[in-house]
Amino acid sequence: MPEWLLHYENQDPNERCAPIGETWQALNNPGDILQWDATDDWRTTHAANDLTVGGQLLLRIEGNDAAQGFDFAATYTQIELNRLI
């Protein structure tokens, strides 16, 4: 299974960044994850997150017309609070 690494570094000094604690919550709280929807055509209908090494992030993503959908699962291999997932 491929490993994914998400890294974001703000290069714009005029851009306001959320405090790391808020960002961590938005990335890991199932209620916040449901708000991630990136397009008007798809939405996350279910999110579960076991933020432990070996735990899983489970998402159900469906088209707004409910005709299409898929399940997404990721397993955590490393976690450092407020720093690394």
Backbone as XML, in Angstrom:
<?xml version="1.0"?>
<chain id="A" units="angstrom">
  <residue number="1" name="MET">
    <atom name="N" x="0.851" y="-1.168" z="0.000"/>
    <atom name="CA" x="0.000" y="0.000" z="0.000"/>
    <atom name="C" x="0.906" y="1.243" z="0.000"/>
  </residue>
  <residue number="2" name="PRO">
    <atom name="N" x="0.630" y="2.218" z="-0.868"/>
    <atom name="CA" x="1.473" y="3.409" z="-0.916"/>
    <atom name="C" x="1.291" y="4.266" z="0.331"/>
  </residue>
  <residue number="3" name="GLU">
    <atom name="N" x="2.347" y="4.956" z="0.721"/>
    <atom name="CA" x="2.255" y="5.891" z="1.825"/>
    <atom name="C" x="2.061" y="7.293" z="1.265"/>
  </residue>
  <residue number="4" name="TRP">
    <atom name="N" x="1.246" y="8.079" z="1.944"/>
    <atom name="CA" x="0.985" y="9.451" z="1.535"/>
    <atom name="C" x="1.578" y="10.390" z="2.558"/>
  </residue>
  <residue number="5" name="LEU">
    <atom name="N" x="2.092" y="11.481" z="2.102"/>
    <atom name="CA" x="2.605" y="12.509" z="2.987"/>
    <atom name="C" x="1.953" y="13.821" z="2.595"/>
  </residue>
  <residue number="6" name="LEU">
    <atom name="N" x="1.317" y="14.463" z="3.536"/>
    <atom name="CA" x="0.711" y="15.766" z="3.305"/>
    <atom name="C" x="1.562" y="16.802" z="4.007"/>
  </residue>
  <residue number="7" name="HIS">
    <atom name="N" x="2.043" y="17.763" z="3.242"/>
    <atom name="CA" x="2.861" y="18.828" z="3.808"/>
    <atom name="C" x="2.397" y="20.145" z="3.225"/>
  </residue>
  <residue number="8" name="TYR">
    <atom name="N" x="2.179" y="21.111" z="4.076"/>
    <atom name="CA" x="1.812" y="22.448" z="3.619"/>
    <atom name="C" x="2.676" y="23.437" z="4.376"/>
  </residue>
  <residue number="9" name="GLU">
    <atom name="N" x="3.304" y="24.304" z="3.643"/>
    <atom name="CA" x="4.101" y="25.346" z="4.256"/>
    <atom name="C" x="3.662" y="26.674" z="3.662"/>
  </residue>
  <residue number="10" name="ASN">
    <atom name="N" x="3.205" y="27.564" z="4.503"/>
    <atom name="CA" x="2.711" y="28.857" z="4.042"/>
    <atom name="C" x="3.887" y="29.734" z="3.632"/>
  </residue>
  <residue number="11" name="GLN">
    <atom name="N" x="3.911" y="30.156" z="2.378"/>
    <atom name="CA" x="4.965" y="31.027" z="1.874"/>
    <atom name="C" x="4.507" y="32.482" z="1.772"/>
  </residue>
  <residue number="12" name="ASP">
    <atom name="N" x="3.241" y="32.744" z="2.015"/>
    <atom name="CA" x="2.686" y="34.088" z="1.876"/>
    <atom name="C" x="2.569" y="34.729" z="3.260"/>
  </residue>
  <residue number="13" name="PRO">
    <atom name="N" x="3.412" y="35.725" z="3.563"/>
    <atom name="CA" x="3.367" y="36.335" z="4.901"/>
    <atom name="C" x="2.064" y="37.088" z="5.165"/>
  </residue>
  <residue number="14" name="ASN">
    <atom name="N" x="1.287" y="37.397" z="4.129"/>
    <atom name="CA" x="0.019" y="38.104" z="4.305"/>
    <atom name="C" x="-1.159" y="37.161" z="4.519"/>
  </residue>
  <residue number="15" name="GLU">
    <atom name="N" x="-0.938" y="35.862" z="4.320"/>
    <atom name="CA" x="-2.013" y="34.885" z="4.480"/>
    <atom name="C" x="-2.127" y="34.487" z="5.944"/>
  </residue>
  <residue number="16" name="ARG">
    <atom name="N" x="-3.346" y="34.582" z="6.476"/>
    <atom name="CA" x="-3.572" y="34.184" z="7.865"/>
    <atom name="C" x="-3.695" y="32.671" z="7.934"/>
  </residue>
  <residue number="17" name="CYS">
    <atom name="N" x="-2.944" y="32.077" z="8.803"/>
    <atom name="CA" x="-3.026" y="30.635" z="9.022"/>
    <atom name="C" x="-3.720" y="30.378" z="10.353"/>
  </residue>
  <residue number="18" name="ALA">
    <atom name="N" x="-4.502" y="29.332" z="10.388"/>
    <atom name="CA" x="-5.153" y="28.947" z="11.641"/>
    <atom name="C" x="-4.098" y="28.405" z="12.597"/>
  </residue>
  <residue number="19" name="PRO">
    <atom name="N" x="-4.312" y="28.566" z="13.890"/>
    <atom name="CA" x="-3.393" y="27.966" z="14.863"/>
    <atom name="C" x="-3.324" y="26.453" z="14.656"/>
  </residue>
  <residue number="20" name="ILE">
    <atom name="N" x="-2.182" y="25.870" z="14.956"/>
    <atom name="CA" x="-1.954" y="24.445" z="14.684"/>
    <atom name="C" x="-3.004" y="23.568" z="15.365"/>
  </residue>
  <residue number="21" name="GLY">
    <atom name="N" x="-3.444" y="23.929" z="16.551"/>
    <atom name="CA" x="-4.461" y="23.126" z="17.243"/>
    <atom name="C" x="-5.782" y="23.086" z="16.486"/>
  </residue>
  <residue number="22" name="GLU">
    <atom name="N" x="-6.182" y="24.216" z="15.914"/>
    <atom name="CA" x="-7.417" y="24.254" z="15.117"/>
    <atom name="C" x="-7.255" y="23.450" z="13.833"/>
  </residue>
  <residue number="23" name="THR">
    <atom name="N" x="-6.100" y="23.577" z="13.219"/>
    <atom name="CA" x="-5.830" y="22.835" z="11.985"/>
    <atom name="C" x="-5.833" y="21.339" z="12.264"/>
  </residue>
  <residue number="24" name="TRP">
    <atom name="N" x="-5.185" y="20.920" z="13.337"/>
    <atom name="CA" x="-5.143" y="19.500" z="13.718"/>
    <atom name="C" x="-6.561" y="18.973" z="13.919"/>
  </residue>
  <residue number="25" name="GLN">
    <atom name="N" x="-7.390" y="19.738" z="14.614"/>
    <atom name="CA" x="-8.778" y="19.321" z="14.852"/>
    <atom name="C" x="-9.530" y="19.181" z="13.530"/>
  </residue>
  <residue number="26" name="ALA">
    <atom name="N" x="-9.382" y="20.165" z="12.640"/>
    <atom name="CA" x="-10.097" y="20.130" z="11.356"/>
    <atom name="C" x="-9.684" y="18.932" z="10.511"/>
  </residue>
  <residue number="27" name="LEU">
    <atom name="N" x="-8.450" y="18.478" z="10.670"/>
    <atom name="CA" x="-7.971" y="17.329" z="9.905"/>
    <atom name="C" x="-8.360" y="15.997" z="10.534"/>
  </residue>
  <residue number="28" name="ASN">
    <atom name="N" x="-8.762" y="16.007" z="11.797"/>
    <atom name="CA" x="-8.948" y="14.739" z="12.504"/>
    <atom name="C" x="-10.312" y="14.517" z="13.135"/>
  </residue>
  <residue number="29" name="ASN">
    <atom name="N" x="-11.097" y="15.544" z="13.329"/>
    <atom name="CA" x="-12.413" y="15.401" z="13.935"/>
    <atom name="C" x="-13.429" y="15.009" z="12.858"/>
  </residue>
  <residue number="30" name="PRO">
    <atom name="N" x="-14.125" y="13.872" z="13.014"/>
    <atom name="CA" x="-15.073" y="13.447" z="11.983"/>
    <atom name="C" x="-16.101" y="14.515" z="11.596"/>
  </residue>
  <residue number="31" name="GLY">
    <atom name="N" x="-16.581" y="15.289" z="12.573"/>
    <atom name="CA" x="-17.533" y="16.351" z="12.250"/>
    <atom name="C" x="-16.924" y="17.411" z="11.339"/>
  </residue>
  <residue number="32" name="ASP">
    <atom name="N" x="-15.663" y="17.735" z="11.567"/>
    <atom name="CA" x="-14.970" y="18.698" z="10.703"/>
    <atom name="C" x="-14.667" y="18.093" z="9.340"/>
  </residue>
  <residue number="33" name="ILE">
    <atom name="N" x="-14.289" y="16.824" z="9.322"/>
    <atom name="CA" x="-13.978" y="16.145" z="8.055"/>
    <atom name="C" x="-15.177" y="16.184" z="7.115"/>
  </residue>
  <residue number="34" name="LEU">
    <atom name="N" x="-16.379" y="16.092" z="7.672"/>
    <atom name="CA" x="-17.580" y="16.144" z="6.828"/>
    <atom name="C" x="-17.729" y="17.486" z="6.112"/>
  </residue>
  <residue number="35" name="GLN">
    <atom name="N" x="-17.009" y="18.494" z="6.557"/>
    <atom name="CA" x="-17.066" y="19.821" z="5.929"/>
    <atom name="C" x="-16.005" y="20.012" z="4.847"/>
  </residue>
  <residue number="36" name="TRP">
    <atom name="N" x="-15.187" y="19.009" z="4.575"/>
    <atom name="CA" x="-14.072" y="19.133" z="3.634"/>
    <atom name="C" x="-14.491" y="19.243" z="2.181"/>
  </residue>
  <residue number="37" name="ASP">
    <atom name="N" x="-15.694" y="18.941" z="1.845"/>
    <atom name="CA" x="-16.119" y="18.794" z="0.453"/>
    <atom name="C" x="-15.462" y="19.810" z="-0.473"/>
  </residue>
  <residue number="38" name="ALA">
    <atom name="N" x="-14.756" y="19.289" z="-1.473"/>
    <atom name="CA" x="-13.958" y="20.128" z="-2.359"/>
    <atom name="C" x="-14.716" y="20.594" z="-3.595"/>
  </residue>
  <residue number="39" name="THR">
    <atom name="N" x="-15.806" y="19.947" z="-3.914"/>
    <atom name="CA" x="-16.561" y="20.342" z="-5.103"/>
    <atom name="C" x="-18.044" y="20.398" z="-4.780"/>
  </residue>
  <residue number="40" name="ASP">
    <atom name="N" x="-18.794" y="20.992" z="-5.703"/>
    <atom name="CA" x="-20.246" y="21.027" z="-5.537"/>
    <atom name="C" x="-20.890" y="19.706" z="-5.937"/>
  </residue>
  <residue number="41" name="ASP">
    <atom name="N" x="-20.125" y="18.827" z="-6.587"/>
    <atom name="CA" x="-20.673" y="17.575" z="-7.112"/>
    <atom name="C" x="-20.533" y="16.397" z="-6.158"/>
  </residue>
  <residue number="42" name="TRP">
    <atom name="N" x="-19.625" y="16.478" z="-5.182"/>
    <atom name="CA" x="-19.351" y="15.363" z="-4.272"/>
    <atom name="C" x="-19.442" y="15.844" z="-2.839"/>
  </residue>
  <residue number="43" name="ARG">
    <atom name="N" x="-19.811" y="14.918" z="-1.947"/>
    <atom name="CA" x="-19.847" y="15.252" z="-0.526"/>
    <atom name="C" x="-19.425" y="14.023" z="0.285"/>
  </residue>
  <residue number="44" name="THR">
    <atom name="N" x="-18.859" y="14.277" z="1.447"/>
    <atom name="CA" x="-18.493" y="13.216" z="2.371"/>
    <atom name="C" x="-19.709" y="12.954" z="3.245"/>
  </residue>
  <residue number="45" name="THR">
    <atom name="N" x="-20.235" y="11.733" z="3.183"/>
    <atom name="CA" x="-21.462" y="11.411" z="3.907"/>
    <atom name="C" x="-21.205" y="10.687" z="5.226"/>
  </residue>
  <residue number="46" name="HIS">
    <atom name="N" x="-19.999" y="10.146" z="5.389"/>
    <atom name="CA" x="-19.644" y="9.455" z="6.634"/>
    <atom name="C" x="-18.149" y="9.605" z="6.855"/>
  </residue>
  <residue number="47" name="ALA">
    <atom name="N" x="-17.768" y="9.861" z="8.096"/>
    <atom name="CA" x="-16.365" y="9.932" z="8.466"/>
    <atom name="C" x="-16.177" y="9.294" z="9.833"/>
  </residue>
  <residue number="48" name="ALA">
    <atom name="N" x="-15.180" y="8.447" z="9.930"/>
    <atom name="CA" x="-14.787" y="7.854" z="11.209"/>
    <atom name="C" x="-13.269" y="7.918" z="11.259"/>
  </residue>
  <residue number="49" name="ASN">
    <atom name="N" x="-12.733" y="8.218" z="12.441"/>
    <atom name="CA" x="-11.292" y="8.401" z="12.536"/>
    <atom name="C" x="-10.778" y="7.847" z="13.852"/>
  </residue>
  <residue number="50" name="ASP">
    <atom name="N" x="-9.886" y="6.884" z="13.768"/>
    <atom name="CA" x="-9.198" y="6.318" z="14.925"/>
    <atom name="C" x="-7.752" y="6.790" z="14.828"/>
  </residue>
  <residue number="51" name="LEU">
    <atom name="N" x="-7.467" y="7.939" z="15.436"/>
    <atom name="CA" x="-6.166" y="8.575" z="15.310"/>
    <atom name="C" x="-5.151" y="7.941" z="16.261"/>
  </residue>
  <residue number="52" name="THR">
    <atom name="N" x="-4.802" y="6.688" z="15.941"/>
    <atom name="CA" x="-3.771" y="5.950" z="16.652"/>
    <atom name="C" x="-2.933" y="5.235" z="15.600"/>
  </residue>
  <residue number="53" name="VAL">
    <atom name="N" x="-1.679" y="4.921" z="15.944"/>
    <atom name="CA" x="-0.866" y="4.148" z="15.012"/>
    <atom name="C" x="-1.563" y="2.813" z="14.781"/>
  </residue>
  <residue number="54" name="GLY">
    <atom name="N" x="-1.798" y="2.482" z="13.532"/>
    <atom name="CA" x="-2.554" y="1.292" z="13.162"/>
    <atom name="C" x="-4.046" y="1.564" z="13.017"/>
  </residue>
  <residue number="55" name="GLY">
    <atom name="N" x="-4.519" y="2.712" z="13.501"/>
    <atom name="CA" x="-5.917" y="3.103" z="13.364"/>
    <atom name="C" x="-6.218" y="3.539" z="11.939"/>
  </residue>
  <residue number="56" name="GLN">
    <atom name="N" x="-7.503" y="3.731" z="11.652"/>
    <atom name="CA" x="-7.894" y="4.066" z="10.287"/>
    <atom name="C" x="-8.758" y="5.313" z="10.216"/>
  </residue>
  <residue number="57" name="LEU">
    <atom name="N" x="-8.609" y="6.008" z="9.092"/>
    <atom name="CA" x="-9.518" y="7.057" z="8.670"/>
    <atom name="C" x="-10.425" y="6.417" z="7.634"/>
  </residue>
  <residue number="58" name="LEU">
    <atom name="N" x="-11.733" y="6.430" z="7.877"/>
    <atom name="CA" x="-12.701" y="5.827" z="6.974"/>
    <atom name="C" x="-13.675" y="6.896" z="6.497"/>
  </residue>
  <residue number="59" name="LEU">
    <atom name="N" x="-13.818" y="7.029" z="5.191"/>
    <atom name="CA" x="-14.714" y="8.021" z="4.612"/>
    <atom name="C" x="-15.638" y="7.364" z="3.599"/>
  </residue>
  <residue number="60" name="ARG">
    <atom name="N" x="-16.857" y="7.861" z="3.512"/>
    <atom name="CA" x="-17.787" y="7.510" z="2.434"/>
    <atom name="C" x="-18.037" y="8.802" z="1.668"/>
  </residue>
  <residue number="61" name="ILE">
    <atom name="N" x="-17.723" y="8.783" z="0.381"/>
    <atom name="CA" x="-17.870" y="9.957" z="-0.462"/>
    <atom name="C" x="-18.853" y="9.623" z="-1.564"/>
  </residue>
  <residue number="62" name="GLU">
    <atom name="N" x="-19.863" y="10.478" z="-1.740"/>
    <atom name="CA" x="-20.927" y="10.214" z="-2.717"/>
    <atom name="C" x="-21.182" y="11.440" z="-3.572"/>
  </residue>
  <residue number="63" name="GLY">
    <atom name="N" x="-21.621" y="11.162" z="-4.789"/>
    <atom name="CA" x="-22.070" y="12.247" z="-5.647"/>
    <atom name="C" x="-23.350" y="12.832" z="-5.082"/>
  </residue>
  <residue number="64" name="ASN">
    <atom name="N" x="-23.571" y="14.098" z="-5.332"/>
    <atom name="CA" x="-24.782" y="14.737" z="-4.806"/>
    <atom name="C" x="-26.060" y="14.101" z="-5.322"/>
  </residue>
  <residue number="65" name="ASP">
    <atom name="N" x="-25.976" y="13.429" z="-6.473"/>
    <atom name="CA" x="-27.159" y="12.750" z="-7.007"/>
    <atom name="C" x="-27.303" y="11.342" z="-6.423"/>
  </residue>
  <residue number="66" name="ALA">
    <atom name="N" x="-26.361" y="10.912" z="-5.566"/>
    <atom name="CA" x="-26.357" y="9.597" z="-4.910"/>
    <atom name="C" x="-26.260" y="8.432" z="-5.888"/>
  </residue>
  <residue number="67" name="ALA">
    <atom name="N" x="-25.989" y="8.705" z="-7.159"/>
    <atom name="CA" x="-25.857" y="7.635" z="-8.144"/>
    <atom name="C" x="-24.467" y="6.998" z="-8.091"/>
  </residue>
  <residue number="68" name="GLN">
    <atom name="N" x="-23.479" y="7.718" z="-7.581"/>
    <atom name="CA" x="-22.113" y="7.205" z="-7.502"/>
    <atom name="C" x="-21.570" y="7.446" z="-6.103"/>
  </residue>
  <residue number="69" name="GLY">
    <atom name="N" x="-20.640" y="6.602" z="-5.709"/>
    <atom name="CA" x="-20.002" y="6.787" z="-4.419"/>
    <atom name="C" x="-18.863" y="5.810" z="-4.241"/>
  </residue>
  <residue number="70" name="PHE">
    <atom name="N" x="-18.017" y="6.083" z="-3.272"/>
    <atom name="CA" x="-16.916" y="5.177" z="-2.987"/>
    <atom name="C" x="-16.508" y="5.324" z="-1.524"/>
  </residue>
  <residue number="71" name="ASP">
    <atom name="N" x="-15.848" y="4.278" z="-1.041"/>
    <atom name="CA" x="-15.307" y="4.278" z="0.310"/>
    <atom name="C" x="-13.810" y="4.526" z="0.232"/>
  </residue>
  <residue number="72" name="PHE">
    <atom name="N" x="-13.297" y="5.297" z="1.173"/>
    <atom name="CA" x="-11.872" y="5.588" z="1.263"/>
    <atom name="C" x="-11.402" y="5.142" z="2.629"/>
  </residue>
  <residue number="73" name="ALA">
    <atom name="N" x="-10.241" y="4.474" z="2.679"/>
    <atom name="CA" x="-9.663" y="4.055" z="3.952"/>
    <atom name="C" x="-8.167" y="4.327" z="3.935"/>
  </residue>
  <residue number="74" name="ALA">
    <atom name="N" x="-7.664" y="4.812" z="5.052"/>
    <atom name="CA" x="-6.230" y="5.036" z="5.225"/>
    <atom name="C" x="-5.844" y="4.542" z="6.607"/>
  </residue>
  <residue number="75" name="THR">
    <atom name="N" x="-4.672" y="3.947" z="6.717"/>
    <atom name="CA" x="-4.171" y="3.444" z="7.992"/>
    <atom name="C" x="-3.003" y="4.313" z="8.446"/>
  </residue>
  <residue number="76" name="TYR">
    <atom name="N" x="-3.048" y="4.758" z="9.695"/>
    <atom name="CA" x="-1.991" y="5.600" z="10.243"/>
    <atom name="C" x="-0.769" y="4.766" z="10.604"/>
  </residue>
  <residue number="77" name="THR">
    <atom name="N" x="0.386" y="5.203" z="10.139"/>
    <atom name="CA" x="1.642" y="4.518" z="10.446"/>
    <atom name="C" x="2.529" y="5.328" z="11.380"/>
  </residue>
  <residue number="78" name="GLN">
    <atom name="N" x="2.332" y="6.641" z="11.423"/>
    <atom name="CA" x="3.085" y="7.522" z="12.327"/>
    <atom name="C" x="2.169" y="8.657" z="12.762"/>
  </residue>
  <residue number="79" name="ILE">
    <atom name="N" x="2.291" y="9.048" z="14.021"/>
    <atom name="CA" x="1.518" y="10.179" z="14.534"/>
    <atom name="C" x="2.383" y="10.921" z="15.538"/>
  </residue>
  <residue number="80" name="GLU">
    <atom name="N" x="2.475" y="12.232" z="15.355"/>
    <atom name="CA" x="3.082" y="13.130" z="16.335"/>
    <atom name="C" x="2.093" y="14.266" z="16.516"/>
  </residue>
  <residue number="81" name="LEU">
    <atom name="N" x="1.538" y="14.412" z="17.697"/>
    <atom name="CA" x="0.491" y="15.383" z="17.965"/>
    <atom name="C" x="0.863" y="16.772" z="17.421"/>
  </residue>
  <residue number="82" name="ASN">
    <atom name="N" x="-0.079" y="17.342" z="16.687"/>
    <atom name="CA" x="0.062" y="18.678" z="16.104"/>
    <atom name="C" x="1.234" y="18.804" z="15.130"/>
  </residue>
  <residue number="83" name="ARG">
    <atom name="N" x="1.754" y="17.673" z="14.634"/>
    <atom name="CA" x="2.900" y="17.777" z="13.739"/>
    <atom name="C" x="2.842" y="16.801" z="12.556"/>
  </residue>
  <residue number="84" name="LEU">
    <atom name="N" x="2.527" y="15.544" z="12.819"/>
    <atom name="CA" x="2.681" y="14.523" z="11.791"/>
    <atom name="C" x="1.574" y="13.489" z="11.870"/>
  </residue>
  <residue number="85" name="ILE">
    <atom name="N" x="0.979" y="13.210" z="10.722"/>
    <atom name="CA" x="0.005" y="12.117" z="10.598"/>
    <atom name="C" x="0.523" y="11.210" z="9.506"/>
  </residue>
</chain>
